[in-house]
């Protein structure tokens, strides 16, 4: 049985200047089980990893990555983004079973 994908946390400024490069930081709670460990009874714990992270800005993919079993539990992902206009980010984490969790954030242009 796959463990549930936890609540995502995303940090980015609420506003930025046009042309400014911001850092977007994300963290999601997940065990990221490799399928190579055993439980106390000696049974193999089934593999359960988040396999894909994708960040979209106004519907366009601006950052994506495939995750592997070597990624630690509770994956932390950070990446830069150059702000050209106000808009809406959507972040999606998808596990191998096809379950996903999403978060959205708006960014405004500083006046």
N, CA and C of each residue as an Amber inpcrd file, in Angstrom:
protein
   333
   0.8350000  -1.1790000   0.0000000   0.0000000   0.0000000   0.0000000
   0.8820000   1.2450000   0.0000000   0.6430000   2.1410000  -0.9150000
   1.4430000   3.3550000  -1.0320000   1.1200000   4.3070000   0.1160000
   2.1540000   4.9500000   0.6180000   1.9180000   5.9480000   1.6610000
   1.3610000   7.2060000   1.0100000   0.5350000   7.9320000   1.7310000
  -0.0460000   9.1340000   1.1410000   1.0160000  10.2100000   0.9230000
   0.7770000  11.0100000  -0.0800000   1.6430000  12.1610000  -0.3180000
   1.2100000  13.2320000   0.6730000   2.1460000  13.7500000   1.4340000
   1.8340000  14.7170000   2.4770000   1.5020000  16.0970000   1.9440000
   1.3140000  16.9890000   2.8780000   0.9780000  18.3720000   2.5490000
   2.2060000  19.1030000   1.9960000   2.0950000  19.6970000   0.8090000
   3.2410000  20.4360000   0.2690000   3.3990000  21.7980000   0.9340000
   4.6480000  22.2450000   0.9870000   4.9570000  23.5870000   1.4700000
   5.7620000  24.2950000   0.3840000   5.3640000  25.5100000   0.0700000
   6.0290000  26.2800000  -0.9870000   6.3310000  27.6680000  -0.4450000
   7.5550000  28.1360000  -0.7150000   7.9390000  29.4960000  -0.3300000
   8.4200000  30.2480000  -1.5610000   7.7880000  31.3960000  -1.7810000
   8.2220000  32.3310000  -2.8040000   7.6760000  33.6890000  -2.4260000
   8.2990000  34.7610000  -2.8890000   7.7980000  36.0830000  -2.5170000
   6.3940000  36.3230000  -3.0840000   5.6110000  37.1350000  -2.3960000
   4.2680000  37.4760000  -2.8750000   4.3510000  38.4440000  -4.0500000
   5.4480000  39.2000000  -4.1110000   5.6380000  40.1280000  -5.2240000
   7.1150000  40.2600000  -5.5590000   7.3730000  40.6770000  -6.7840000
   8.7530000  40.8590000  -7.2600000   8.7410000  41.9030000  -8.3650000
   9.9080000  42.4300000  -8.6590000  10.0420000  43.3900000  -9.7600000
  10.2260000  42.6460000 -11.0760000   9.8250000  43.2590000 -12.1700000
  10.0250000  42.6680000 -13.4940000  11.5190000  42.4720000 -13.7180000
  11.9190000  41.2820000 -14.1410000  13.3190000  40.9570000 -14.3800000
  14.0490000  40.3990000 -13.1720000  13.4340000  40.4630000 -12.0010000
  14.0690000  39.9480000 -10.7930000  14.0810000  38.4190000 -10.8060000
  15.1810000  37.8400000 -10.3490000  15.2800000  36.3910000 -10.2150000
  14.9630000  36.0490000  -8.7640000  13.9420000  35.2380000  -8.5790000
  13.5500000  34.8140000  -7.2330000  13.9080000  33.3420000  -7.0480000
  13.9710000  32.9230000  -5.8060000  14.1660000  31.5010000  -5.5270000
  12.8450000  30.9240000  -5.0390000  12.4410000  29.8310000  -5.6540000
  11.2370000  29.1210000  -5.2500000  11.6900000  27.8820000  -4.5050000
  11.1600000  27.6860000  -3.2980000  11.5510000  26.5520000  -2.4570000
  10.3160000  25.7160000  -2.1370000  10.4350000  24.4070000  -2.3090000
   9.3210000  23.5080000  -2.0340000   9.7820000  22.3580000  -1.1440000
   8.8470000  21.8500000  -0.3640000   9.0930000  20.6970000   0.4980000
   7.7950000  19.9120000   0.5830000   7.8830000  18.6090000   0.4630000
   6.6920000  17.7740000   0.5990000   7.0060000  16.5830000   1.4920000
   6.0590000  16.2400000   2.3390000   6.2290000  15.1010000   3.2460000
   5.9430000  13.8070000   2.4970000   6.9380000  12.9310000   2.4520000
   6.7700000  11.6230000   1.8070000   7.9260000  10.7240000   2.2200000
   7.6290000   9.4530000   2.4700000   8.6430000   8.5180000   2.9570000
   9.7160000   8.1850000   1.9200000   9.3940000   8.2320000   0.6260000
  10.3420000   7.8960000  -0.4480000  10.9800000   6.5330000  -0.1930000
  10.1560000   5.5230000  -0.0340000  10.6240000   4.1570000   0.2530000
  11.2240000   3.5410000  -1.0050000  12.4450000   3.0280000  -0.9150000
  13.1940000   2.5320000  -2.0760000  12.8000000   1.1380000  -2.5340000
  12.1460000   0.3680000  -1.6670000  11.8200000  -1.0110000  -2.0010000
  12.9520000  -1.9730000  -1.6950000  13.9850000  -1.5080000  -1.0270000
  15.1370000  -2.3420000  -0.7050000  15.2560000  -2.6480000   0.7850000
  14.4250000  -2.0140000   1.6010000  14.4820000  -2.2670000   3.0420000
  13.4640000  -3.3370000   3.4360000  13.6520000  -3.8760000   4.6100000
  12.7270000  -4.8900000   5.1340000  12.1050000  -4.3990000   6.4350000
  10.8830000  -4.8620000   6.6960000  10.2350000  -4.5230000   7.9660000
  10.7210000  -5.4660000   9.0620000  10.1800000  -5.3510000  10.2580000
  10.6350000  -6.1710000  11.3920000  10.3830000  -7.6550000  11.1870000
   9.3990000  -8.0030000  10.3580000   9.0960000  -9.4140000  10.0890000
   9.9580000  -9.9750000   8.9550000  10.7950000  -9.1380000   8.3440000
  11.6550000  -9.5930000   7.2620000  11.0630000  -9.4350000   5.8780000
   9.8660000  -8.8770000   5.7900000   9.2280000  -8.6550000   4.4920000
   9.7670000  -7.3830000   3.8400000   9.8980000  -7.4300000   2.5280000
  10.3610000  -6.2500000   1.7970000   9.2840000  -5.1710000   1.8550000
   9.6950000  -3.9680000   2.2120000   8.7740000  -2.8310000   2.2060000
   8.6410000  -2.3780000   0.7560000   7.4280000  -2.3460000   0.2110000
   7.2580000  -2.0160000  -1.2120000   7.7970000  -0.6300000  -1.5700000
   8.3180000  -0.5380000  -2.7700000   8.8260000   0.7360000  -3.2900000
   7.6780000   1.7330000  -3.3790000   7.9190000   2.9550000  -2.9510000
   6.9220000   4.0230000  -2.9890000   7.6640000   5.3480000  -3.0180000
   7.8270000   5.9010000  -4.2120000   8.5440000   7.1720000  -4.3420000
   7.7120000   8.1710000  -5.1290000   7.9840000   9.4380000  -4.8740000
   7.4660000  10.4840000  -5.7490000   8.3710000  10.4550000  -6.9640000
   7.7900000  10.3000000  -8.1300000   8.6210000  10.1420000  -9.3250000
   8.7430000  11.4120000 -10.1550000   7.8480000  12.3880000  -9.9490000
   7.8600000  13.5740000 -10.8100000   7.4420000  14.8130000 -10.0370000
   8.1710000  15.9010000 -10.2610000   7.8020000  17.2170000  -9.7530000
   7.7170000  18.1420000 -10.9450000   6.6890000  18.9670000 -10.9920000
   6.5250000  19.8980000 -12.1020000   6.0080000  21.2300000 -11.5770000
   6.6020000  22.3140000 -12.0690000   6.1760000  23.6690000 -11.7240000
   5.7310000  24.3600000 -13.0030000   4.5240000  24.9040000 -12.9710000
   3.9920000  25.6320000 -14.1230000   3.7050000  27.0700000 -13.7100000
   3.9120000  27.9810000 -14.6560000   3.5740000  29.3830000 -14.4570000
   2.5810000  29.7580000 -15.5410000   1.3770000  30.1140000 -15.1350000
   0.2820000  30.4070000 -16.0710000   0.1250000  29.2990000 -17.1100000
   0.2030000  28.0560000 -16.6660000  -0.0240000  26.9030000 -17.5290000
   1.1780000  26.4100000 -18.3050000   2.2910000  27.1230000 -18.2700000
   3.5000000  26.7340000 -19.0010000   4.5210000  26.1420000 -18.0290000
   5.0490000  24.9700000 -18.3620000   6.0450000  24.3310000 -17.5040000
   7.3190000  25.1660000 -17.4940000   7.7510000  25.5520000 -16.2780000
   8.9680000  26.3510000 -16.1240000  10.0770000  25.5640000 -15.4320000
   9.7180000  24.4570000 -14.7820000  10.7030000  23.5990000 -14.1300000
  10.0640000  22.2360000 -13.9190000  10.8280000  21.1800000 -14.2070000
  10.3400000  19.8190000 -13.9680000  11.5420000  18.9290000 -13.6750000
  11.2910000  17.8980000 -12.8860000  12.3590000  16.9500000 -12.6140000
  11.7640000  15.5910000 -12.2850000  12.5200000  14.5540000 -12.6540000
  12.1700000  13.1890000 -12.2940000  12.9900000  12.8340000 -11.0620000
  12.3410000  12.2420000 -10.0800000  13.0170000  11.8580000  -8.8490000
  13.3130000  10.3700000  -8.8880000  14.3340000   9.9470000  -8.1580000
  14.7770000   8.5530000  -8.1400000  14.7570000   8.0490000  -6.6990000
  14.8850000   6.7370000  -6.5140000  14.8760000   6.1900000  -5.1540000
  15.9720000   6.7530000  -4.2530000  17.0360000   7.2760000  -4.8180000
  18.1330000   7.8040000  -4.0040000  17.7920000   9.1490000  -3.3640000
  16.6960000   9.7680000  -3.7480000  16.2760000  11.0340000  -3.1480000
  15.7780000  10.7560000  -1.7280000  16.1660000  11.5950000  -0.7820000
  15.7960000  11.3760000   0.6190000  14.3020000  11.5730000   0.8530000
  13.8630000  11.1130000   2.0030000  12.4770000  11.3290000   2.4130000
  12.2190000  12.8270000   2.4970000  10.9700000  13.2100000   2.3140000
  10.5530000  14.6100000   2.3920000  11.3660000  15.4870000   1.4350000
  11.2530000  15.2330000   0.1250000  12.0960000  15.9420000  -0.8460000
  11.9470000  17.4690000  -0.7950000  13.1010000  18.1280000  -0.7350000
  13.2050000  19.5870000  -0.7850000  13.7180000  19.9420000  -2.1730000
  13.0020000  20.8050000  -2.8630000  13.3940000  21.2050000  -4.2190000
  13.3860000  22.7270000  -4.2740000  14.4730000  23.3190000  -4.7520000
  14.5650000  24.7660000  -4.9120000  15.0820000  25.0710000  -6.3130000
  14.5640000  26.1460000  -6.9010000  15.0110000  26.5310000  -8.2390000
  14.7780000  28.0240000  -8.4490000  15.5650000  28.6490000  -9.3470000
  15.3940000  30.0750000  -9.6190000  14.3140000  30.2970000 -10.6760000
  13.7320000  31.4830000 -10.6620000  12.7290000  31.8540000 -11.6700000
  12.8420000  33.3480000 -11.9110000  12.9220000  33.7450000 -13.1810000
  12.9670000  35.1680000 -13.5400000  11.5340000  35.6540000 -13.7530000
  11.1340000  36.6290000 -12.9730000   9.7740000  37.1590000 -13.0210000
   9.6580000  38.1630000 -14.1670000   8.7470000  37.9100000 -15.0800000
   8.5130000  38.8320000 -16.2010000   7.1250000  39.4700000 -16.1370000
   6.2160000  38.8400000 -15.3680000   4.8530000  39.3570000 -15.2480000
   4.1910000  38.7090000 -14.0310000   3.0810000  39.2890000 -13.6200000
   2.2960000  38.6920000 -12.5400000   1.6620000  37.4070000 -13.0770000
   1.4080000  36.4650000 -12.1850000   0.7900000  35.2300000 -12.6450000
   0.6130000  34.2260000 -11.5230000   0.2700000  33.0290000 -11.9390000
  -0.0580000  31.9620000 -10.9880000   0.8360000  30.7490000 -11.2120000
   1.4550000  30.2850000 -10.1420000   2.2500000  29.0660000 -10.1660000
   1.3820000  27.8860000  -9.7500000   1.6170000  26.7310000 -10.3730000
   1.0260000  25.4750000  -9.9250000   2.1510000  24.4560000  -9.8070000
   2.2570000  23.8430000  -8.6450000   3.2960000  22.8610000  -8.3590000
   2.6210000  21.5030000  -8.1710000   3.1520000  20.4630000  -8.8270000
   2.5350000  19.1380000  -8.7350000   3.5950000  18.0790000  -8.4720000
   3.3320000  17.2380000  -7.4780000   4.1580000  16.0880000  -7.1370000
   3.3450000  14.8400000  -7.4740000   3.9380000  13.8750000  -8.2030000
   3.2280000  12.6620000  -8.6120000   4.0350000  11.4450000  -8.1940000
   3.3710000  10.4590000  -7.5740000   4.0880000   9.2470000  -7.1700000
   3.9450000   8.1660000  -8.2410000   4.5980000   7.0320000  -8.0340000
   4.5970000   5.9540000  -9.0220000   3.2170000   5.3430000  -9.2350000
   2.3390000   5.4390000  -8.2470000   0.9840000   4.8980000  -8.3750000
   0.0700000   5.8330000  -9.1560000   0.5800000   7.0280000  -9.5010000
  -0.2150000   7.9920000 -10.2560000  -0.9630000   8.9820000  -9.3810000
  -0.8320000   8.8470000  -8.0510000  -1.4510000   9.8100000  -7.1450000
  -0.6450000  11.0960000  -7.1860000  -1.3260000  12.2220000  -7.0170000
  -0.5930000  13.4870000  -7.0400000  -1.1440000  14.4400000  -5.9950000
  -0.3290000  15.4400000  -5.7010000  -0.7020000  16.5070000  -4.7820000
  -0.2420000  17.7940000  -5.4370000  -1.0610000  18.8450000  -5.3590000
  -0.7330000  20.1180000  -5.9950000  -0.8600000  21.2690000  -5.0110000
  -0.1790000  22.3510000  -5.3330000  -0.2710000  23.6020000  -4.5700000
  -0.1870000  24.7430000  -5.5800000  -0.8440000  25.8390000  -5.2830000
  -0.7930000  27.0140000  -6.1620000  -0.3920000  28.2370000  -5.3630000
   0.2680000  29.1630000  -6.0470000   0.6660000  30.4410000  -5.4520000
   0.6350000  31.5200000  -6.5230000   0.2130000  32.6910000  -6.1270000
   0.1840000  33.8570000  -7.0240000   1.4080000  34.7140000  -6.7550000
   1.8700000  35.4090000  -7.7970000   2.9290000  36.3940000  -7.6100000
   2.4890000  37.6650000  -8.3110000   2.7310000  38.8000000  -7.6310000
   2.3610000  40.1100000  -8.1660000   3.6340000  40.8760000  -8.5200000
   3.4590000  41.8680000  -9.3740000   4.5730000  42.7500000  -9.7260000
   4.6110000  43.9000000  -8.7220000   5.8050000  44.1200000  -8.1630000
   5.9910000  45.2080000  -7.1910000   5.9040000  46.5460000  -7.9060000
   5.1920000  47.4670000  -7.3320000   4.9630000  48.7590000  -7.9600000
   6.0060000  49.7130000  -7.6270000
